[in-house]
Amino acid sequence: MYHDICVNCFRYLGFRSCAEVDAITMREYDWLMEARQLSIVDEDFRDHRQAFINFQVQATDRKGKPVYKRFNKFYDYDNELAKTQDKKPQSDRFAALKRHIREGEHNG
């Protein structure tokens, strides 16, 4: 089992020495391997999305003319950038707890 852990750490996690392997716990190893597996799925998703985009950008209308004559018709960078900058802050998942604490301070 130790052999497999070492090989996985060197192969998938970028470890360079046995000392690095020895320094992590089994729990940390499990988390690192799970994270690596998820990152592989993410990479696979990006590859498939890119393949789809490559196909999509070559789309033609019924007359055989390109649907996208300019890149910004296919992807409006400025619009996408503006959308991310206009995002409202995400709700605070601890807002109710903070409110409860504040009310307790005022009542107590």
Secondary structure, DSSP 8 states (H G I E B T S, - for coil): -HHHHHHHHHHHS---SHHHHHTS-HHHHHHHHHHHHHHHHHHHHHHHHHHHHHHHHT-B-TTS-BS-SSHHHH--HHHHHHHHHT------TTHHHHHHHHHHHHH-
